[in-house]
């Protein structure tokens, strides 16, 4: 309940946003597969990462990578 009051979201929403944030960094800066990124951020099924990603970012992980990939 404290988290809800402080951040205005449930625990699962908060954790989901943290995981999506970590995944965004990995998508921009690595060539890891989405399945591997899923595992690294604590999501066993890559399709669940896709659902979370669409919920919070409005795009799929692949779309995000194409749009924001750091060239280098």
PyMOL commands that set and color helices and strands:
alter all, ss='L'
color gray80, all
select helices_A, chain A and resi 2-7+11-29+34-40+46-57+61-68
alter helices_A, ss='H'
color red, helices_A
deselect
rebuild
show_as cartoon
